[in-house]
Amino acid sequence: MTLEQLSIVFQLIGTLGVIASLIFVGAQVRQNTKTTRVQVQENMTSCYISVAQLLIDNAEVFTRGIAATRESFALFSDAEKMIYFSAIFSIFKHFENIHSQRQRGFIDQESWTAWSEHLLMYFNQPGAKMWWELRRGSFNPRFRTFLESSPAPKVATFVEIMRG
């Protein structure tokens, strides 16, 4: 075997090694992406449980607030207004994070459909609409556009559920 032929063999072996390395790295990246998506899903659920606990702890104020109009909301005490505004802000910041994770590709379509229906159920309540007019600037433009351009879901509203 000549030196030139030996060089070609080593180049071929080197090329095959690079290809094998790239395949391995690709598989690792794919596995990391799956792991990240699972972690994002778990974090979303965990964070929602925390937000839900806030709503449970303040259920009376939140249920009155979500159904409120400007006139009925004016009758809330200052403390009740603070509780409602804090609770609804928390839940919408949570939903904004979910929306952001969807935009980044970490949430699959089926999960996003379920979360967005839940989000839109809240968004289309009178008390949420009233609050949104006052606080919409606290959210990123893409999230605002999503909320404001989405039709109301075809599920019972929170107010309808509360009234039985």
N, C-alpha and C positions, 0 to 999 in steps of 0.2 A: 504494500500500500504506500502510495507516494505521500509526501508531506501535504500536498494540496488536497488529496482525497481525505486524509486524516483531519485536516482543517474543516472540510465540509461536514464530516461526521460529527465533529465536536460542535459545529454551528447548529446542526440539526438537533443534537441532544440538548443544547442550550435553548433552542427555540421551543422544543417540546417541554422543557422545564418551565419556561416562562408561561406557556399556554396552561400547563397544569397549575401553576401558581395563580394565574388569573381566574381559572375555574374555581379553585379553592377560595380565593378572596371573594368572588361573586357569591358563592354559597354562604360564606360567613356574613356578608352584607345582607343577603336575603333573610337569614336567620335572625340577625340583629333587628331588621325592620319588623319582622313578625313579633319579636319579643317587645319591641317598643310599642307596637300597636296594642298588644295585650296589656302592657303597663298603662297606656293612656286610657284604655277602656276601664281598667280597674280603678284608676285615679278618678275618672269621671263619676263612677258609681259611688266611690268613697266620699268624694266631695259633695255629691248630691245628698247623701245620707246626712252629712253635717248641716247642709242647708235645710234639709227637711226637719232636722231636729230644732233648728231655729224657728221654723214655721210652727212646729208642734208646740214648742214652748210659748209661743205667742199666738196660738190658734185663734183666739177670740178676736184680737185686734187684726190679724191678717185676714180672716174671713170677712170681717166688716170692711176692711180696707180694699180688698180686691173687688168688692161689690159696690164700692162708694162712688158717688158722683161728687162734683165740686161742693155742692150744697151740703150733702151729708158728711163729707170729709171735714168741712169747716167746723162741725160739731165735735170732732175728736179733740181730746185734750192734747196739749203739746207733747206729752210723753207718748201718747198713742200714735201721734203723727210720726214721731221719731222712730218708734218701733216699726211701724208699717213701712216707712221709707227705707229703713235699714234692711228689713227682711226682703222687700221686693228688689232692692238694689243688689243684695247678696245673690238672690236667685237669678237675676238677669246677668250678673257678672259671671256666674257659673255657666249659664247658657252661652254667653259670649265666648268663654274659653272653649266650650265644646265646638262652637261654630269655627273658631280659629283653628282648632285641631283638625276639623273636617277640611278646612281650606288647605292645610298643610299635608293632607292625605293620610292622616293617622286614624281616621274613623271611616269604616266601610259604609256603604250606602244604606244598608238595612238598619244599622244602628242610628245613623243620622236621621233617617226617616222617622224612627220612633222618638228620638230626642226632640226633633223639630216639631213634631205634632204636639208633644207635651209643652214645649216652649210656646207655641202659637196658641194653645189653649189658654195659658196664662196671659199672653200678650193681648188677647182679644177680650179681656174683662174690662168693665168700665173703670175700675179703680187703677188698673194697670195703664190704661190709655191716658187717664188723667195724670198719673205719675210720669209716664213717658214724655208727655209734652214738656214737663218741667226738667227732666233729667236726661233726655236723649243725647245731649252733647257729651255725656260722660262715657259714651261707648264708641267703639271704632266705626268708621264710615261703612265698611262692608257689612257689619252686623246690623247697623241701622237700616241700610238698604234692604237687606234680607227681610227683616221684620216688617218694614213698612210696605214692601211690595208683595208679601206673601198673603194669599187668601186665608181666611179663617178656616181651621180644620173642621171637618164634618163629624165632630164628636160633641157630646154634651159639654156645655161651658161649665166652668167652675161654679158659677152662680146657680146654674140649673141643677147641678149635682147637690149643692148645699140645700136648695129648696125642695129636693126630693122630687 
